[in-house]
Amino acid sequence: PDRSPYEEAIEAIGSTIEKYSSTQEYPVWGFGAKYEGKVRHIFQCDPSSPTAHGTQGVLDAYRTVFETDFVMSGPTEINAVLRAAANRSKKYYQSNGVKYCVLLILTDGIVHNLQSTRELIRKYRELQLPLSVIVVGIGRADFTEFHRWNHAPSEVCGRFRFVEFRQHQFDPDTLSREALLNVPHETVDYFLHRNILPH
């Protein structure tokens, strides 16, 4: 069956990330869905498990959402998902381990309250949390502000990267490469700041 752009993006980027993950266990959160009349800004895609195993597990968790009574709904608000990822990365920071988080956000909408989202991501870099944020824009929404954010210096934009799916939709390798472009530098920056050297 034909895959959606969301599934193509998960597969392209996830298959690269999982090569660097020792556990291949990933939380899969959704946002912007209405359930029982209330918009949820974060929910677990697969209620039966807090994490999914590997890229295939992430795809399976994503697909379970469409078997529920959730109705996708605006406004697009991603701060709750950012905070959940930050809490996860904070545990890595406090354990002094060599773990690092990459949060992949797929959205087809203009993010509501983008200024507060920017401030959160900038704050997480200032706190030196082991967290990079990648946003993939899907569809034909006006992503001008995201593109502008991409070109700001890291002390302004934090550990952030935006990629527009349709510019790479026929080439999963370039989609993955563009999405993850900053992650090697960001991980080195974090570990050097913590005086954690390769061994």
Number of C-alpha atoms within 10 A of each C-alpha: 3 6 8 9 16 18 18 18 24 23 18 20 21 19 15 16 16 16 10 9 14 8 9 16 16 19 19 23 20 20 25 22 21 16 14 9 9 11 17 19 20 18 16 17 24 22 12 8 12 13 19 20 17 19 22 15 18 23 19 17 24 21 14 12 19 12 8 11 11 17 15 17 15 17 16 19 21 20 21 15 19 20 14 15 21 21 13 17 23 19 14 18 19 9 10 10 11 13 16 20 20 19 20 20 18 21 21 17 18 18 18 14 13 16 9 11 17 17 13 18 24 19 17 20 21 12 11 19 23 26 29 26 21 21 18 22 25 20 15 11 12 12 18 10 11 21 14 11 17 17 12 12 10 16 11 16 20 25 28 27 24 21 22 23 25 15 12 15 16 11 12 17 14 16 23 21 13 16 24 22 14 17 20 10 10 20 20 14 14 17 18 12 11 12 9 13 10 8 3
